[in-house]
Amino acid sequence: MIVKKLHDSGIRSEHAYAAAFASIGLSVITWATSMKVEKGQGVERADRWGIYVGEWAPTFFGLGLALANYEKNL
């Protein structure tokens, strides 16, 4: 149901995979930037922010797989 709505709205599996890879890159960039900004203030928060953004990737990969299966069955 959700996958069909996403597909009908124009989102394809390639878009979800691209978002997953982008979130991995954004996670690394966010972590590195936070490390520089918060130098001496505590690495823990920088690590948590990078991990938070990095947790988006599995969701996007899962959506990509679901959309790929839906597209295959059309």
HUDA-V162308 format. One record per residue. N is the residue number from 0. PSI is psi in whole degrees, 0 to 359 (999 if undefined). NEAR is the number of other C-alpha atoms within 8 Angstrom. Layout:
{{N:PSI:NEAR} {N:PSI:NEAR}}
This chain:
{{0:308:4} {1:320:5} {2:319:10} {3:317:8} {4:319:8} {5:316:10} {6:317:10} {7:334:7} {8:0:6} {9:2:6} {10:126:9} {11:169:11} {12:325:12} {13:325:7} {14:318:9} {15:319:13} {16:319:11} {17:320:8} {18:323:10} {19:312:14} {20:323:9} {21:322:8} {22:328:12} {23:313:11} {24:318:8} {25:325:10} {26:315:14} {27:316:9} {28:316:8} {29:317:11} {30:314:12} {31:319:8} {32:317:8} {33:323:9} {34:320:10} {35:316:7} {36:321:6} {37:21:10} {38:123:8} {39:351:5} {40:350:5} {41:119:8} {42:338:10} {43:317:6} {44:322:7} {45:317:13} {46:318:9} {47:320:8} {48:317:11} {49:319:12} {50:320:9} {51:312:9} {52:323:12} {53:338:11} {54:349:8} {55:330:10} {56:311:13} {57:326:8} {58:315:9} {59:321:12} {60:319:11} {61:317:8} {62:322:11} {63:316:14} {64:317:9} {65:318:10} {66:322:12} {67:318:10} {68:320:8} {69:317:10} {70:326:7} {71:327:6} {72:1:5} {73:999:4}}
